[in-house]
Amino acid sequence: MVVILILGLVFGSFFQVVGVRVPVGKPIAWSRSVCPNCQSTLQARDLFPVFSFLSTLGRCRYCSALIPSQYFIAEISTAFLFVLVYVRYYPFSTEMLVAFLVLSLVIIVTITDLRYMRIPNVILLFFASLFVVIRLFIDPHEPWWSPFLAAAIIFVILYFILRLSGGGIGGGDVKFFAVLGLAFGFWDLLLVFFLSTLFGTLIGLVAFAIGRLQTGQPFPFAPSIALAAVTVLLFGDSVWSLYPMH
């Protein structure tokens, strides 16, 4: 569990880099990290997840500018969720691997959507290819076509909603749901869709009530989808147990 915790911290830092750089076309490798304020190249001691942030009290070591708290939050959240997934799916299995991949996808997409209101195709295609390989050759669903049917159905339905509503849902969100369908299969994807709508509505109402959201103003929906996906990963069986007809 300690190893999983450490891996979660490391991957959380990496996911932040991916989420910040990929949407604007910056390389995620072969490029040193720099302070966005003073452009100083960060050294090894500045790159330890969480500990570097705490050691400098959340400030750049070279110019004392505040480091955005999102880096710290991404690292802590990823580590915490990695441990929860490990506990939920122990011992190691293909489903644990799929859960870790889903977790990685939703964290990266949440970062990109919150920061840029975008979900890059390259990120979705990367994870979609992994899920296709797993569901075809390593751990097929029963029946094997369930994840592919789920992805196709959700894509077609949401695409028509997108076209008819003139932007009621983003194109990136449509493709995001389709990729999740490859991981979850039909019934769990249905639960993800229901919960994401519920969470999105609640978040929107709270944001509107506190003045952070205005009527007609678009807001990122991927975090709600991510929250729903994590809920199904960790508690899906418990939720379905409430519906004996499932």
C-alpha positions in Angstrom: 0.0 0.0 0.0 2.9 2.3 0.7 4.3 1.6 -2.8 0.8 2.4 -4.3 0.7 5.6 -2.3 4.1 6.7 -3.6 3.2 5.8 -7.1 0.0 7.8 -6.7 2.0 10.9 -5.7 4.4 10.4 -8.7 1.7 9.8 -11.2 -0.3 12.7 -9.8 2.6 15.0 -10.5 2.9 13.5 -14.0 -0.8 13.8 -14.7 -0.6 17.5 -13.9 2.2 18.0 -16.4 0.2 16.1 -19.1 -3.0 18.1 -18.3 -1.2 21.4 -18.5 1.0 20.8 -21.5 -0.8 18.5 -24.0 -3.7 20.9 -24.7 -1.3 23.6 -25.8 1.0 21.4 -27.7 3.9 21.4 -25.4 6.1 18.2 -25.0 5.6 16.2 -21.8 9.1 14.7 -22.1 12.6 16.0 -23.0 11.6 19.4 -21.5 12.7 20.6 -18.1 10.1 22.0 -15.8 10.3 25.7 -15.1 8.7 28.2 -12.7 5.8 29.9 -14.7 6.6 33.2 -13.0 10.4 33.6 -13.2 11.2 30.8 -15.8 13.9 29.3 -13.5 14.6 25.7 -14.4 13.5 23.5 -11.5 16.0 21.2 -9.9 15.5 17.7 -8.6 14.8 18.9 -5.1 11.9 21.0 -6.5 10.2 18.1 -8.1 9.4 15.7 -5.2 5.6 15.4 -5.2 3.9 17.1 -2.1 7.2 17.4 -0.1 8.7 20.0 -2.4 5.5 22.0 -2.1 5.4 21.8 1.6 9.1 22.5 2.1 8.8 25.9 0.4 5.4 26.6 1.9 3.9 26.6 -1.6 6.3 29.2 -3.0 8.9 29.1 -5.8 12.3 28.6 -4.3 13.8 31.2 -6.7 11.4 34.0 -6.9 9.0 33.3 -4.0 5.9 33.4 -6.3 3.0 31.4 -5.0 2.8 27.9 -6.6 -0.8 27.1 -7.7 -2.4 24.8 -5.2 -3.7 22.6 -8.1 -0.4 20.9 -8.2 -0.6 19.9 -4.6 -4.2 18.9 -4.9 -3.6 16.8 -8.0 -0.8 14.8 -6.3 -2.7 14.2 -3.0 -5.9 13.3 -4.7 -4.3 10.9 -7.1 -2.4 9.2 -4.3 -5.5 8.9 -2.2 -7.6 7.5 -5.1 -4.9 5.0 -6.1 -4.9 3.6 -2.5 -8.7 3.3 -2.6 -8.7 1.5 -5.9 -5.9 -0.8 -4.7 -8.0 -1.7 -1.6 -11.2 -2.1 -3.5 -9.7 -4.4 -6.2 -7.0 -6.3 -4.2 -5.5 -8.8 -5.1 -4.1 -7.6 -8.4 -6.2 -8.4 -11.5 -7.0 -7.0 -14.9 -9.9 -5.2 -13.4 -7.6 -3.4 -11.0 -5.5 -2.4 -14.0 -8.5 -1.1 -15.8 -9.6 0.8 -12.7 -6.1 2.5 -12.5 -6.3 3.4 -16.2 -9.8 4.9 -15.7 -8.6 6.8 -12.7 -5.6 8.1 -14.7 -7.9 9.2 -17.6 -10.4 11.0 -15.5 -7.8 12.9 -13.5 -6.0 14.1 -16.6 -9.2 15.1 -18.3 -10.4 16.9 -15.2 -7.2 18.9 -15.3 -7.5 19.8 -19.0 -11.2 20.7 -18.7 -10.8 22.9 -15.7 -7.8 24.7 -17.1 -8.7 25.0 -20.8 -12.3 23.8 -21.2 -10.9 21.2 -23.5 -10.5 17.4 -23.7 -7.7 16.7 -26.2 -8.4 13.9 -28.7 -4.8 12.6 -28.3 -5.5 11.8 -24.6 -8.8 10.1 -25.4 -7.3 8.1 -28.2 -4.4 6.9 -26.1 -6.6 5.5 -23.4 -9.2 4.2 -25.9 -6.5 2.1 -27.6 -5.5 0.6 -24.2 -9.1 -0.3 -23.3 -9.7 -1.9 -26.8 -6.7 -4.1 -26.4 -7.7 -5.1 -22.9 -11.3 -5.8 -23.8 -10.5 -7.8 -27.0 -7.4 -9.8 -26.0 -6.8 -9.7 -22.2 -10.1 -9.5 -20.3 -13.1 -9.5 -22.6 -16.5 -8.7 -21.0 -19.3 -11.3 -21.1 -20.5 -10.8 -23.8 -17.3 -9.4 -25.4 -19.1 -6.8 -27.4 -20.8 -5.1 -24.4 -18.2 -2.3 -24.0 -18.1 -1.6 -27.7 -21.9 -1.4 -27.9 -22.0 0.8 -24.9 -19.4 3.2 -26.5 -21.3 3.3 -29.8 -24.7 3.8 -28.2 -23.6 6.6 -25.9 -21.7 8.3 -28.7 -24.6 8.3 -31.1 -27.2 9.5 -28.5 -25.0 12.3 -27.1 -23.9 13.3 -30.6 -27.5 13.9 -31.5 -28.1 15.8 -28.3 -25.1 17.9 -29.1 -26.3 18.7 -32.6 -29.9 19.3 -31.5 -29.1 21.4 -28.5 -26.5 23.5 -30.3 -23.9 23.0 -27.6 -25.8 21.7 -24.5 -22.9 19.2 -24.1 -19.4 19.5 -25.4 -17.9 17.4 -28.1 -15.1 16.3 -25.8 -17.6 15.1 -23.3 -19.3 13.0 -25.9 -16.0 11.3 -26.8 -15.1 11.0 -23.1 -18.3 9.0 -22.4 -17.6 6.8 -25.4 -14.1 6.0 -24.1 -15.4 5.2 -20.6 -17.9 2.8 -22.3 -15.0 0.7 -23.5 -13.8 0.4 -19.9 -17.1 0.0 -18.1 -19.5 -1.8 -20.4 -23.2 -1.0 -20.9 -24.7 -1.1 -17.4 -22.0 0.6 -15.5 -21.7 3.3 -18.2 -25.4 3.9 -17.7 -24.8 4.4 -14.0 -21.9 6.7 -14.8 -24.1 8.8 -17.1 -26.9 9.0 -14.5 -24.5 10.0 -11.7 -22.6 12.5 -13.8 -25.9 14.3 -14.7 -26.8 14.3 -11.0 -23.4 15.6 -9.9 -23.3 18.2 -12.7 -26.7 19.5 -11.8 -25.8 19.8 -8.1 -22.4 21.4 -8.8 -24.1 23.9 -11.3 -26.7 24.8 -8.7 -24.1 25.4 -6.0 -21.9 27.4 -8.4 -24.9 29.5 -9.4 -26.0 30.1 -5.8 -22.6 31.4 -4.7 -22.2 33.6 -7.8 -19.5 31.6 -9.6 -21.8 30.7 -12.5 -24.1 32.9 -14.5 -27.2 32.0 -16.5 -26.1 30.6 -19.9 -22.4 30.5 -18.9 -20.7 27.3 -20.0 -18.9 25.3 -17.3 -16.7 22.2 -17.4 -18.7 19.0 -17.3 -15.7 16.6 -17.3 -15.2 16.8 -13.5 -18.7 15.6 -12.9 -18.2 12.7 -15.3 -14.9 12.0 -13.5 -16.6 12.0 -10.1 -19.3 9.7 -11.4 -16.7 7.3 -12.9 -14.8 7.2 -9.6 -18.0 6.5 -7.7 -18.8 3.6 -9.9 -15.3 2.2 -9.7 -15.4 2.2 -5.9 -19.0 1.8 -5.1 -20.8 0.6 -8.2 -21.6 -2.8 -6.8 -23.2 -1.2 -3.7 -25.3 1.1 -5.8 -26.5 -1.7 -8.1 -27.4 -3.8 -5.1 -30.2 -1.2 -4.4 -31.8 -2.3 -7.7 -32.5 -6.1 -7.5 -33.9 -6.2 -11.0 -30.4 -5.3 -12.5 
